[in-house]
Amino acid sequence: MMTLEEKLARLRTHRNSIHRYHRLLKTRLSDLEREYIESRLSEEREALVSLARTPFPIPFKMPPPEQQPQTFKPEVT
């Protein structure tokens, strides 16, 4: 399982690649170059969405039982 920092770094990398491909598409390109960049852009978007759908690896530590707050139990009358 990757750490939070690793996941955020991968998300940034995909986002930066998507921005780079968008900038490239605004330039003069041959049909072959445009086709290649559009396919790479599609792959980067899919990877970003796939990664974003996975749970964030945030560890939660439970305090020892003696330090946990008492739950409120209303009296039933």
C-alpha positions in Angstrom: 0.0 0.0 0.0 1.4 3.4 -0.9 1.7 6.2 1.6 -0.3 9.4 1.5 2.8 11.3 0.2 3.3 8.8 -2.6 -0.3 9.0 -3.7 -0.4 12.8 -3.7 2.9 12.7 -5.7 1.3 10.4 -8.3 -1.8 12.5 -8.5 0.3 15.6 -9.1 2.4 13.8 -11.8 -0.8 12.8 -13.7 -2.2 16.3 -13.4 1.0 17.9 -14.6 1.1 15.5 -17.6 -2.5 16.4 -18.5 -1.7 20.1 -18.4 1.5 19.5 -20.5 -0.5 17.6 -23.1 -3.2 20.3 -23.3 -0.4 22.9 -23.9 1.1 20.7 -26.6 -2.3 20.3 -28.3 -2.5 24.1 -28.7 0.7 24.0 -30.9 1.2 23.1 -34.5 1.4 19.4 -34.8 1.2 16.8 -37.5 -1.8 14.5 -37.6 0.4 11.7 -36.2 1.7 13.8 -33.4 -1.7 15.0 -32.5 -3.1 11.5 -32.4 -0.3 10.3 -30.2 -0.7 13.2 -27.7 -4.5 12.7 -27.6 -4.0 9.0 -26.8 -1.4 9.9 -24.1 -3.8 12.5 -22.7 -6.6 9.9 -22.5 -4.3 7.4 -20.8 -3.2 10.1 -18.2 -6.9 11.0 -17.5 -7.8 7.4 -17.0 -4.9 6.9 -14.7 -5.7 10.0 -12.7 -9.4 8.9 -12.3 -8.4 5.4 -11.3 -5.9 6.6 -8.7 -8.3 9.2 -7.3 -11.0 6.5 -6.8 -8.7 4.4 -4.5 -8.9 5.2 -0.8 -6.5 7.6 0.7 -4.0 5.8 3.0 -4.6 7.8 6.1 -3.8 5.7 9.2 -6.1 6.2 12.2 -4.9 5.2 15.6 -7.4 4.5 18.3 -6.5 5.7 21.8 -6.2 3.0 24.5 -9.6 2.1 26.0 -9.0 4.1 29.1 -8.5 7.2 27.1 -11.5 6.8 24.8 -14.4 9.1 25.5 -17.4 7.5 27.1 -20.4 7.1 24.9 -23.6 8.8 25.9 -26.4 6.4 26.8 -29.7 8.1 27.4 -31.9 6.7 30.1 -35.0 5.0 28.9 -38.1 5.8 31.0 
